């Protein structure tokens, strides 16, 4: 084959792109993957911003990485280890805390301490959510059919859904219908009374969305988090060795072993279209690469509005992509520390430091934070999800020193007046002073700090709008709506052009499903 | 913070346990066994007296004018007919008649009851108490509980209690003082032998423990862990939640659920009692149509077992404790059920099991086979369905 001639070109070496490329190579294709930056990983990346301190710059935990991908691509052989992240502690304003541990009895005892009623409800709630997740999982796991299409594949898909729905009991169907339409606040109010518990639970319903706990549809996002629970001990939930960059490095290593050519500093200018089909890619440096298959693992806006000239796509499709909501709502503050922060609620080094620490004292707290974001401000009292990677993986910082990853919501992409250095600094300061309320020594421990706004996510990781899921997890943007109606099966209106990233079904989170499913769509069409 | 709860007897039990084989029970840790082998503890249950820490049982005080009404509604037993000082054993169900839990109800006074359960029940009690004039208080941690089981248990209690227990009948309770500590003693247990359960304020737990150990010294009292009790309860035909049946709210699929009739608790279902109770309609239906499954006793033929082992040149090998692994139960080569707990019975000298068996194979006398693993090979040993309990000494109810 001539130089620059491939069977398939994958755009974007995030984890989905790497996975798609690997699966294509595994099927015998000659594959090149193009990355705009000098390093691979996309938003799943670890960087040494300060010498010796390694930051999980954007995405910081692995929750739903599909186990079959780990097996198929032999990722453990390529260095993947997912280390346990066993707890969540919510410090309270009165100096107490709410903990949830990786042991049922201990968690029950802890919730009981605050509310015996909630301790019992917690058990039942977990079981009900796990059963609902089990009921809905087969639907999530399939390639979404197009309900308006009469093609055999789509009809079969709809039939599968219908048949499956009929196998559920009425109780289960109603529960799912309710979960899909409710707000997480309504759902949690039905079950619990203790504010920090409700606040912490509701937080997982708003991560990556531009919604508050009282917005309808957020209950479904809570359910999403129980999907991993069903796999029980087999799930891949935790902190990846070497950070999420470790996941990308393992996949990249597997990809190379499978023969994938990885080109970095290779920003894509345009997808070349010939005879109404994708025929290759033109790089910004003027190089041209040829292939009958082009698979984009960039976000939907870039994939369809930037890489492809609009004349090659139907108007209603580009219109749907234009209105696809990708409002970034969160930022990160990554901190290098010369000592562990000491939390008032649990003084000294302890279990708290080995898990997540959640600043989520109540649902009202989070809803108020959302109110500010709605009107173009970052939250003055934000929800923060912290982990200390160096407590889980000692290779993340020099001995005795630490790195801390703080996920912060809300920080709107469209901040009033636009983001600038002063606003970024103010945002970082807000986060530090919020943590300071619970860990007064934090400021003295800081030796370096990286503040990331949605604008920075866009600039560095190349995600339009800076939305961590490449598009909000809204009901009208999920399943057969993701990224656009009739095009949720990883194919696009441009023949030969495929789409497989977080903006496709089943959505974000270092899951890899979209990359794998897109590669499978390519291979199916080749048959 | 990251420790499971310890019972108020921990100071004593932790020093006495030789193997330090802690077991988890409802968020507590309790002693698995005190000796390195179970024989002495087991035989104390059957021949002398065994002192068992049962504090982790969930305990609730249900009090108020509607207390009886609440339990009457929640359980299938006729609680309105219950006398003060009486104890009922019962299961309770969801509205599909599937078992949620099982435990005992003690009527402490006209308007005050104590309920024990295996699983947290506050939520279920509250849900059933809507509109009733009743308060429900959990007292699990506040009430220490000891079980004194075995033929000598009465003699020992009589030596240290202010009132004689001679008149206390089976499944009745009385208030008395033990070493000066006000206690409630019920003639109940989980061993199928003569035995009592002693309920006391947690802060006086050690006084009671010490007094019992002292009073029982010359009568063979032995502190006993839950592993030996597990063997005795199988002999007594008593089942355990989430081992021998799955609580309906823990079940992933319908097939995992059981009804009181299926569990052999038909005698607790008072279909003739007045008014609605949870699960009533489903249980009436099942009563009329008959049950599809039943928990039965299965006695393995020793000779048949011996033959299976003899074929590879071995004598029979039975573990010396109760086994909780599920074992397929067969009828002429087809699986018709499963054993949920099996054990060697030291008193009967038999290999016995509690087994869920499908209709019509659950009738006593039916010849079935149960899986045994002989030298890494799965074989089937012949056995017979028997009525429960396997073992019931005449002194149990005397």
Interface residues (C-beta under 8 A of the other chain):
Chain A: X99 X101 X105 X106 X108 X109 X110 X116 X117 X119 X120 X121 X123 X124 X127 X131 X134 X346 X350 X351
Chain B: X1 X2 X4 X5 X24 X26 X27 X120 X121 X122 X123 X126 X138 X249 X250 X252
